[in-house]
């Protein structure tokens, strides 16, 4: 299975956590980093799944946010534009898509949603990890795709973010929230023939408790979904011949 993973464009250590996690699912996986710096958008056209990783704040221009907010200091518009193009290509091919942290926020914005520029300024407790891992409870919506993956109504996840989804795009729906009301997971309103589409605010690749269903089960289903994706891609080819 070949997965393209958006480069975090930060420390190599953080990026490698995604790769290590993806390779621990019991399925042979080949991972390739993609970014505007590598200028390799076409990698999406031959991969079997896409992971949108964490990192930079999304440019507030894209969602009508404050342009001079003091807490928004880590913006890379070239990364935003590149990853939105990668997302569109993956959506067009109907391959499995997993968005993590910034990945959730970027997809929500791309589909027309908005973000909370800074959680603490908006009156929410901090969701950033400090010297230790920030962990909190999340509640999962019944009959959601996420619920069919984790098989629990609530559980503990980690987090490391100062922004979050605010107005949710029309094509998406909230399927998990933290106790303070922060959106923790989004999925498509109508999955149609998408084998896997899930956006999570937590970091499954960083969880030390690998048996946690919000890490292990998400990974397992994501990797298994590639088999379904093959059938979808073949079906699309057949209908055009």
N, C-alpha and C positions, 0 to 999 in steps of 0.2 A: 504494500500500500504506500502510495506516495502522497505526502501531505506538504502543502506549502504553508509556511508560518511567517507572518509579518515580523520583520526585524524590529525589536524594541528601540533600536538606535541608541541604546544606553549601555549599561555594563554587560559584558559578555556573560557574566555569571547569571544574571536574571534571565537572559534569553535562553541559556542552556537548560534552565529549569523546565521550560516548556518542552524542549526536545527530550530531555530525560523522562519526563512524565509521559509523553506520547509513546515512548519506546518501552514503557513498562506495562503495556496492556495485553501482552501475550500474543500479539500479532506482529509479524515482520513489518517494520515501518521505515520508510526512507523520508527524511525531512529535508526541506530546502528553504532557506531564508529568502524572502523577497522584500525589496524596498526600492524607493526611488534612487537611492545611491547606487544600488546594483543595476538599476535600469532593466529589470527582468520581469516586467508585468506579464509577458507571454508565458511564463511558467504556469500561470493559472489555467491556461488552455490545455495543459497536458497532465495536470495533477488529478488526484482523486478526492481531495478534501482541502478545506481552507480553515486556518485558525487565525483569528484577529486578536493580537496580543494587547497587553497593557502598555502604559508609558505616558507620552505627552498629553497635555490637555488639548481637547478639540478646539480649533479656532472659533471663538465666539461669533465671528462674522457669519458663520454657517448656520447659526440658529438664532440670530438676533440678540445675542447676549451682550453684556457690557464690554466695551472695547478697552477700557483702561482699568479693569479691576485689579487691585494689588495682589490678589491671590492667584491670578492667572498669569503665570510667568514662564510656562514651559510649553510653548506652542510651536508646532512645526507644520505649517500649512502644506508644504510639499508632501509630507507624510500623509496628511488628511486626504489630499487629492489622489495620491497614488492608491491608497487603500480603498477609497470609494470606487475607483475604477476596478480594482481587484474584486471587490464585493459584487459589482455589477456583472463581471465576467462569471464569477462563481454562481450567482443567481441564475444567469442565463443558461448555464450548463446543468443546473439543479444538482450540484454536488453537495455533500455535507458541509455545513458551515457552523463553526463554534466561535463565538465572540466572548472574550474574557476582559473584564474591567473596562478599560478604555474601548475595547471592542464593542461592548454593549452600548456605550455612550455614542460612539461613532456611528453605529448602525441606526440607532434611534434618531440621531440628527440627520443622517442621510435619507431616512424615510420621511422626514418632516417634523420630528419631535424636537424638544428643547432640553436643556440641562440646568440644574441648579449650579450656579457658578462656584459656590463655596458652601459646604454643608454647615460649618460652624457659624458663619455669618448669617445663614438662614435659620439658625436656632436649633440645629440638630447636633447631637453628640458627635465627636470626632470618629471617623471610620478609618483613620490612618494608623498604620502599625508604627510603633516607636521602637523601644529597645526590645520589646517582645511582640509576638504576633497578636494583632487585634482580632478577637473572636466574638461572635454574637449569634443569637438564635435567628433563624429564618422560618417563616411559615409558607408552605407550598399550597397552591390552589388545587383543589380536587379536580379530577378529570382533565388535568393539563398534561401536555407531553412530558414536562419535567417530572410530574408525579409518577408517570408510568416508568420513568427511569430510576428515580431514587426510592420509590415505594415507601415513603414516609411523609407524614403531614408536617413535621417540623424537625429541625436539627440544627447543628452548629456549623457555621462556616467561618472563614477568615475574611479579612478585608484590608485594603490599603489604598484608599482613595479620598479625595477631598471634594469631588464632584459626584453628581448622580443624575439619572434621568428625572426630568420634571414632567413636562407635557409629553405623553406617550404618542408616538406616531400612529396614525389610523390603522396601518397594516399590522401593528403589533399589539400584544396584550400583556398585562402584568400577570405573572404566574408565581412570584415569590416576593415577600417583603420582610424586612427586619421589624423588630418590635417598635422601633421609632418611626416606622412608615416609609423608610427608604426602599426604593425599588431594587430588588435583588436579582430578578430574572425576568426576561422577556422572551416571547416566542411569537410566531406568526399567528394572526387571527384565523387564517385558514391555511393549513399545512399543504393542502393539495397533494402533489406528488413529490414534495421535497422529502428526501429520506431522513434528513437531520438538519434542524435549524434551531439553535438555542443560544441565547445571550445571557451570561451570568456576570454579576458584579463582583463575585468573590474570585479567589485565585486557587483553583483546584490543583494547579501544578506546584503550589507551595505548601500544601497541607502535609504536615508530618505524619498524621494518622491516615495512611493510604487506604485503609479499609473504610473510611468515611464515605458513605454513598454519594455525597456531593462532590467527591473527587473520583473514587474508583468506579462508581456506576455510570457517571457521566462519560468517563473515558471509555469504558467498555461499550456503551451504546454508540458512542461516536465512531469507534473503530468498526463495530459491527455494521453500521449504517452504510459503509462503503460498498458492501455487497448489494444492498438495495439500490445504491446509486448506479452501479454498473448496469442494472436492468433498466433504469430510467434513461440513462444516456443512450443505451442501445435502442430503446423504444423511440427516442427522439430521432435517432439516425434513420430508423426504419420508416418513420412517417414522412421523411423528407426525400426518400429514394423512390 
